[in-house]
């Protein structure tokens, strides 16, 4: 057999090196606790898949949970299982980005885009926690790769593209919606009959996970009601079309911050490159196919997050279009370096690349931004302090109330890590329809939903977990013992159960004796 050429060895070893380097850089920084409320949703779904009680939350994330179930059979720890998934898909995202950048431009652009993504604080962060966003980043990049090949005439990839697109919807349902415009753009030159057949195949792939998901939920009506409940009380009625400028300010600020966590100083490079192109009237020289391609890739999700909904606590939303920005940033660095070399006779390529990478490293390792290792470390430490202090009380005599869904230190984390306690999430939201949200509560890692809170007869005390932003409200209640859990911003208030109506006058609460017929109001 002929010897493998140096070029062929490089083409094999470079992606392998990127894969291993990504894993090596992720392992030391992994979260030790389930990081987010959604992370606990996924963990509970491993034990019992039930969307009606947010195990996981709608719309279901079916294939993500099922992959977790499979791996957890061997790993035997929910957080470790989902973090393992995040690490692996971080590595796959970097490799896919390298190949995509190389396919659209050249190896140099592909490698630089991969390095930018490898050091990206947002991508790095989501490779350390139990959330779905890094998996979506991989599928977004892989689908973009297939779409570009289809657009350039390799039509055989149309079948693989719809299979991958359908699978991505089983991970995060919004992925199909946001990437379908890119897919339609890529197949626009194909015969309409072939497009229709491929869409039928896409529908069949989706049905393979959608039908069992709905069946496990309890049927279509139950699934629809669970989805409706989430939309009414979480994501609905907050769009710019309904709340105007107020929502736009929140959404645009969150989108900018999350993008900064993604490419750091690269935002300045991208902005300056765009300004330079416009100022020098170079727009007409741009490759229109690539302009359309990146626009159809990124703009659907950007528009949704700007105008409809984005949660300011979840920087992972932007990972669906962040790979596109990594490639565009790599291209912008090369372009500006070439232009500046003509003017100042110096090559600024290495200094700019260094600036971007060093900024990324600083943001992730040393800053306290949302997408940073310090945030992961702080969360693990603060959560351990909180759980330790709650566990000092007798769970047979003490119930725990958490006002609203504190995402990182709340109802779900207590319920999962201290299963012997009864924990209630107090969220008395009222929908535009006038409906009042039911109370989610749990014990022994089982979740329940109720209109009325019925406490066991043995209950003597109630504990209120809250953060510093609710301190003044809680301190108004007399005879409560309030304790700040140093050095965190978490507080615990403890009081006799007779004071519960002063704390939550809007709730329906009853104390129940051992026998069902012997109940009385508090």
C-alpha positions as a printed Julia matrix, in Angstrom:
522×3 Matrix{Float64}:
   0.0    0.0    0.0
   1.27   3.5   -0.82
   2.3    5.7    2.07
  -0.21   8.25   3.29
   0.75  11.71   2.09
   1.6   14.41   4.64
  -1.43  16.41   3.48
  -3.76  13.45   4.06
  -2.3   12.84   7.52
  -2.81  16.52   8.36
  -6.45  16.37   7.22
  -7.05  13.46   9.6
  -4.95  14.56  12.56
  -6.1   18.2   12.73
  -9.8   17.43  13.38
  -8.74  14.72  15.85
  -6.49  17.23  17.61
  -9.32  19.77  17.81
 -11.65  17.1   19.18
  -9.22  16.04  21.92
  -8.19  19.61  22.74
 -11.83  20.58  23.25
 -12.39  17.66  25.62
  -9.19  18.41  27.55
 -10.14  22.06  28.02
 -13.66  21.17  29.2
 -13.01  18.45  31.78
 -11.4   20.65  34.49
 -14.27  23.15  34.53
 -17.39  20.97  34.65
 -20.28  21.83  36.94
 -20.72  19.54  39.93
 -24.43  20.29  40.46
 -27.35  20.56  38.06
 -26.83  24.15  37.0
 -30.19  25.41  35.84
 -33.84  24.78  36.63
 -34.09  23.2   33.17
 -31.15  20.94  34.04
 -33.18  19.51  36.91
 -36.17  19.11  34.59
 -34.02  16.9   32.38
 -32.64  14.97  35.35
 -36.12  14.24  36.7
 -37.23  13.17  33.22
 -34.68  10.37  33.37
 -36.73   8.87  36.18
 -40.18   9.73  34.85
 -40.86  11.45  31.53
 -43.9   13.69  32.08
 -44.18  17.05  30.33
 -47.33  17.97  32.3
 -45.18  18.44  35.42
 -42.14  19.8   33.52
 -40.12  16.61  33.47
 -38.92  18.07  31.16
 -40.71  21.33  30.39
 -42.6   21.67  27.09
 -42.11  21.28  24.21
 -40.41  18.07  25.34
 -36.74  17.71  24.2
 -37.54  14.05  23.65
 -34.39  12.77  21.94
 -32.14  14.7   24.33
 -33.77  13.04  27.33
 -33.76   9.61  25.66
 -30.05   9.97  24.88
 -29.58  10.89  28.52
 -31.54   7.8   29.59
 -29.32   5.57  27.48
 -26.05   7.03  28.79
 -27.28   7.28  32.36
 -27.73   3.51  32.36
 -23.91   3.36  32.43
 -22.95   6.65  34.14
 -25.58   6.5   36.92
 -25.57  10.22  37.68
 -27.88  12.68  35.93
 -25.6   15.71  36.02
 -22.55  13.73  34.9
 -24.59  12.18  32.1
 -25.78  15.46  30.62
 -22.43  17.18  31.14
 -20.8   14.28  29.28
 -23.21  14.92  26.4
 -22.29  18.62  26.47
 -18.56  17.9   26.37
 -18.85  15.49  23.45
 -21.07  17.82  21.44
 -18.73  20.72  22.17
 -15.99  18.76  20.44
 -18.24  17.78  17.56
 -19.29  21.41  17.11
 -15.67  22.54  16.79
 -14.92  19.87  14.19
 -18.11  20.62  12.22
 -17.23  24.32  12.25
 -13.73  23.6   10.95
 -15.12  21.6    8.04
 -17.82  24.18   7.28
 -15.37  27.09   7.29
 -13.05  25.1    5.05
 -15.9   24.2    2.72
 -17.2   27.76   2.28
 -13.8   29.5    2.3
 -10.52  27.63   2.94
  -8.59  25.68   5.58
  -7.19  28.84   7.16
 -10.68  30.28   7.74
 -11.96  26.91   8.95
  -9.15  26.53  11.47
  -9.46  30.09  12.78
 -13.25  29.77  13.11
 -12.75  26.52  15.04
 -10.19  28.14  17.38
 -12.49  31.11  18.0
 -15.34  28.71  18.82
 -13.08  26.53  20.98
 -12.23  29.54  23.16
 -15.68  31.16  22.93
 -16.91  31.7   26.52
 -20.51  30.93  25.59
 -19.67  27.71  23.76
 -17.15  26.72  26.44
 -19.62  27.42  29.24
 -22.33  25.28  27.67
 -19.87  22.46  27.3
 -19.67  22.36  31.11
 -23.33  22.31  32.17
 -26.38  20.08  31.74
 -28.28  22.02  29.06
 -29.28  21.42  25.44
 -27.79  24.5   23.78
 -24.39  23.09  22.81
 -26.12  20.12  21.17
 -28.17  22.6   19.14
 -24.94  24.38  18.15
 -23.62  21.14  16.66
 -26.79  20.39  14.73
 -26.97  23.97  13.48
 -23.4   23.72  12.14
 -23.88  20.24  10.67
 -27.1   21.25   8.92
 -25.43  24.4    7.58
 -22.6   22.23   6.22
 -25.04  19.97   4.38
 -27.08  22.93   3.13
 -23.99  24.59   1.67
 -23.04  21.41  -0.17
 -26.56  21.08  -1.54
 -26.51  24.71  -2.65
 -23.19  24.15  -4.46
 -24.71  21.31  -6.45
 -24.16  18.16  -4.37
 -27.86  17.33  -4.33
 -27.37  13.84  -2.94
 -27.06  15.4    0.53
 -30.68  16.5    0.55
 -31.81  13.22   2.13
 -29.2   13.31   4.86
 -29.99  16.97   5.52
 -33.67  16.34   6.28
 -32.84  13.36   8.49
 -30.4   15.48  10.52
 -32.88  18.38  10.57
 -35.62  16.06  11.86
 -33.35  14.63  14.56
 -32.37  18.16  15.64
 -36.04  18.89  16.26
 -36.15  16.02  18.72
 -33.38  17.73  20.68
 -34.83  21.25  20.56
 -38.02  21.74  18.58
 -37.22  25.34  17.7
 -34.15  24.22  15.71
 -36.31  23.04  12.81
 -38.24  26.31  12.7
 -35.12  28.49  12.75
 -33.11  26.45  10.24
 -35.87  25.57   7.77
 -35.41  28.88   5.86
 -31.72  28.01   5.33
 -32.66  24.55   4.1
 -35.26  25.96   1.7
 -32.69  28.42   0.35
 -30.21  25.61  -0.25
 -32.68  23.44  -2.23
 -34.3   26.21  -4.27
 -32.69  24.99  -7.51
 -33.9   21.42  -7.1
 -37.05  20.06  -8.79
 -40.17  20.78  -6.77
 -41.05  17.08  -6.71
 -37.77  16.24  -5.0
 -38.27  19.03  -2.48
 -41.77  17.77  -1.62
 -40.55  14.2   -1.17
 -37.73  15.39   1.1
 -40.22  17.39   3.18
 -42.33  14.25   3.54
 -39.22  12.41   4.75
 -38.6   15.26   7.23
 -42.14  14.89   8.53
 -41.69  11.13   8.93
 -38.46  11.58  10.89
 -40.19  14.07  13.16
 -43.11  11.71  13.7
 -40.69   9.02  14.89
 -39.95  11.09  18.0
 -43.07  13.24  18.19
 -45.57  10.36  18.42
 -43.84   8.54  21.33
 -43.31  11.9   23.06
 -47.02  12.71  22.92
 -47.93   9.15  23.89
 -45.65   9.27  26.95
 -47.21  12.61  27.89
 -50.7   11.09  27.95
 -52.05  11.93  24.52
 -52.45  14.98  22.3
 -54.9   16.85  24.52
 -52.68  16.51  27.56
 -49.58  17.53  25.57
 -51.37  20.52  24.05
 -52.57  21.69  27.47
 -49.06  21.41  28.93
 -47.63  23.44  26.05
 -50.43  25.98  26.39
 -49.71  26.36  30.12
 -46.04  27.13  29.45
 -46.91  29.63  26.71
 -49.52  31.4   28.85
 -47.35  31.83  31.93
 -43.79  31.92  30.6
 -43.17  32.82  26.99
 -46.44  34.26  25.74
 -47.63  37.88  25.95
 -44.15  39.38  26.33
 -43.3   40.04  22.68
 -42.42  43.45  21.28
 -45.74  43.37  19.41
 -47.56  43.24  22.76
 -45.3   45.17  25.15
 -43.46  47.41  22.73
 -40.28  49.26  23.61
 -40.02  47.76  27.1
 -39.62  44.25  25.72
 -37.36  45.37  22.88
 -34.9   46.94  25.35
 -34.77  43.73  27.39
 -34.47  41.44  24.37
 -31.88  43.52  22.51
 -29.74  43.94  25.63
 -29.82  40.19  26.32
 -29.02  39.38  22.69
 -26.04  41.73  22.66
 -24.7   40.38  25.96
 -25.05  36.77  24.86
 -23.29  37.54  21.58
 -20.48  39.24  23.49
 -20.14  36.09  25.6
 -19.84  34.26  22.29
 -17.12  36.19  20.46
 -15.9   38.82  22.94
 -13.72  41.44  21.26
 -14.75  39.89  17.95
 -17.88  42.06  18.1
 -15.68  45.12  17.55
 -13.85  43.39  14.68
 -17.12  42.35  12.99
 -18.63  45.81  13.45
 -15.54  47.55  12.11
 -15.38  45.19   9.12
 -19.03  45.91   8.29
 -18.43  49.66   8.66
 -15.31  49.49   6.48
 -17.11  47.58   3.72
 -20.0   50.05   3.71
 -17.77  53.13   3.97
 -15.54  51.96   1.12
 -18.61  51.01  -0.92
 -17.53  47.41  -1.24
 -20.99  45.88  -0.74
 -21.35  45.19  -4.47
 -18.22  43.07  -4.38
 -19.52  40.72  -1.73
 -20.4   37.16  -2.73
 -24.21  37.3   -2.77
 -24.59  33.55  -2.32
 -22.64  33.7    0.93
 -24.52  36.8    2.09
 -27.84  35.03   1.55
 -26.55  31.82   3.11
 -25.43  33.43   6.37
 -28.53  35.61   6.47
 -30.9   32.66   6.18
 -28.84  30.84   8.79
 -28.75  33.53  11.47
 -31.57  36.03  10.94
 -34.64  33.85  11.67
 -33.49  33.14  15.22
 -32.15  36.69  15.71
 -35.51  38.14  14.65
 -37.39  35.81  17.0
 -35.17  36.67  19.96
 -35.41  40.39  19.26
 -39.14  40.54  18.7
 -40.86  37.57  20.36
 -38.94  36.09  23.31
 -35.55  35.6   24.86
 -34.92  34.84  28.54
 -32.15  37.13  29.9
 -30.88  34.3   32.13
 -30.16  31.87  29.27
 -27.12  32.89  27.15
 -27.3   29.58  25.29
 -30.08  30.82  23.03
 -27.55  32.37  20.64
 -25.65  29.13  20.09
 -27.86  28.34  17.12
 -26.29  31.21  15.13
 -23.01  31.69  17.0
 -21.12  29.25  14.7
 -22.04  31.51  11.77
 -20.55  34.5   13.62
 -17.36  32.53  14.31
 -16.88  31.97  10.58
 -17.75  35.57   9.71
 -15.33  36.79  12.38
 -12.54  34.66  10.92
 -13.28  36.1    7.48
 -13.4   39.66   8.87
 -10.02  39.3   10.56
  -8.45  38.15   7.31
 -10.13  40.92   5.31
  -9.19  43.75   7.68
  -5.63  42.46   7.96
  -5.25  42.6    4.2
  -6.73  46.1    3.98
  -4.62  47.48   6.82
  -1.48  45.96   5.36
  -2.03  48.1    2.27
  -2.32  51.23   4.42
   0.17  50.83   7.28
   2.46  48.25   5.64
   2.15  45.94   8.66
   0.35  42.63   9.11
  -2.12  42.89  12.02
  -3.52  39.36  11.56
  -1.7   37.72  14.49
  -2.29  40.63  16.94
  -6.02  40.7   16.17
  -6.37  36.93  16.47
  -4.45  37.07  19.75
  -6.7   39.87  21.05
  -9.85  37.87  20.28
  -8.54  34.66  21.85
  -7.1   36.36  24.95
 -10.4   38.23  25.47
 -12.3   34.97  25.19
 -10.02  33.25  27.69
 -10.29  36.13  30.13
 -14.08  36.26  29.93
 -14.48  32.54  30.57
 -11.75  31.91  33.15
 -11.42  35.18  35.06
 -14.6   37.25  34.62
 -17.89  36.89  36.5
 -20.13  37.12  33.45
 -23.0   34.68  33.03
 -21.01  32.46  30.68
 -17.88  31.99  32.78
 -16.17  29.37  34.92
 -16.42  31.65  37.94
 -20.19  31.58  37.54
 -20.18  27.77  37.45
 -17.9   27.59  40.49
 -19.95  30.18  42.38
 -23.17  28.36  41.61
 -21.8   25.02  42.82
 -20.5   26.59  46.02
 -23.6   28.69  46.76
 -25.95  25.81  46.04
 -24.01  23.5   48.37
 -24.25  26.14  51.15
 -27.99  26.52  50.56
 -28.68  22.79  50.58
 -26.57  22.26  53.7
 -28.49  24.93  55.63
 -31.9   23.66  54.58
 -30.91  20.15  55.53
 -30.31  21.27  59.12
 -34.09  21.28  59.68
 -36.46  18.37  60.17
 -38.23  17.6   56.86
 -41.17  15.98  58.7
 -41.94  19.28  60.45
 -40.74  21.87  57.93
 -42.02  22.69  54.44
 -40.12  24.88  52.0
 -41.58  27.68  49.87
 -39.73  29.33  47.01
 -41.32  32.43  45.5
 -41.31  32.34  41.72
 -39.05  30.05  39.71
 -35.59  31.12  40.86
 -33.71  29.52  38.02
 -30.44  28.64  39.71
 -31.31  28.33  43.41
 -34.9   27.28  43.66
 -37.7   24.8   43.89
 -36.19  22.29  41.47
 -32.71  22.12  42.99
 -34.09  21.63  46.5
 -36.57  19.04  45.32
 -33.86  17.05  43.54
 -31.05  17.17  46.08
 -33.2   17.12  49.25
 -36.03  14.82  48.18
 -37.36  14.27  51.71
 -38.55  17.9   51.96
 -41.89  19.13  50.65
 -41.02  22.05  48.38
 -43.51  24.48  46.83
 -42.89  26.89  43.98
 -44.94  30.02  44.63
 -45.7   31.64  41.31
 -49.12  33.32  41.33
 -48.87  34.56  37.77
 -52.09  35.57  36.02
 -52.38  35.01  32.28
 -54.04  37.5   29.9
 -56.97  35.07  29.85
 -57.46  35.63  33.59
 -56.26  32.14  34.51
 -54.17  31.81  37.67
 -51.18  29.52  37.51
 -51.35  26.33  39.54
 -48.73  25.55  42.16
 -45.92  23.15  41.33
 -44.61  21.19  44.3
 -42.59  18.09  44.94
 -41.47  15.48  47.44
 -39.36  12.33  46.98
 -38.47  13.58  43.5
 -42.09  13.41  42.4
 -43.69  16.55  41.0
 -47.33  17.54  41.5
 -49.52  20.41  40.33
 -52.34  21.71  42.51
 -54.86  24.53  42.96
 -54.71  24.15  46.74
 -51.78  23.45  49.03
 -52.58  20.75  51.61
 -49.92  20.34  54.28
 -49.51  17.26  56.52
 -50.59  17.52  60.17
 -46.98  17.19  61.35
 -46.05  20.51  59.76
 -44.87  22.97  62.42
 -42.69  25.42  60.49
 -42.36  26.83  57.03
 -39.16  27.96  55.4
 -38.98  30.64  52.71
 -36.02  30.65  50.39
 -35.39  33.99  48.7
 -32.67  36.1   47.15
 -31.65  39.59  48.18
 -34.09  41.23  45.76
 -37.04  40.02  47.9
 -35.5   40.86  51.28
 -37.62  43.93  52.07
 -40.85  42.1   51.27
 -40.06  39.16  53.53
 -38.75  41.3   56.39
 -42.19  42.94  56.74
 -43.52  39.73  58.32
 -43.05  39.78  62.1
 -41.8   36.79  64.08
 -39.84  35.38  61.17
 -36.26  34.29  61.76
 -34.22  35.51  58.79
 -30.76  34.18  58.06
 -28.36  35.23  55.32
 -26.33  32.31  54.06
 -22.88  33.87  54.0
 -21.11  34.47  51.67
 -24.01  34.04  49.22
 -26.92  36.36  48.4
 -29.38  33.67  49.48
 -31.64  34.12  52.51
 -33.69  31.67  54.54
 -36.67  32.84  56.6
 -38.18  30.45  59.13
 -41.51  30.86  60.89
 -44.34  28.96  62.57
 -46.87  27.58  60.13
 -49.56  29.87  61.57
 -47.79  32.8   59.87
 -48.01  31.33  56.4
 -51.11  33.33  55.41
 -49.32  36.55  56.29
 -46.52  35.52  53.99
 -48.72  34.3   51.14
 -52.27  35.69  51.59
 -53.15  34.82  48.01
 -52.64  31.08  48.43
 -55.19  28.43  49.32
 -53.51  26.46  52.1
 -54.94  23.77  54.37
 -53.49  21.68  57.14
 -54.47  18.04  56.81
 -54.75  15.47  59.6
 -53.79  11.88  59.04
 -57.34  10.93  58.02
 -58.77  12.46  54.87
 -62.01  13.57  56.51
 -60.32  15.55  59.26
 -59.02  18.76  57.65
 -59.08  22.37  58.7
 -58.07  25.74  57.3
 -54.97  27.43  58.59
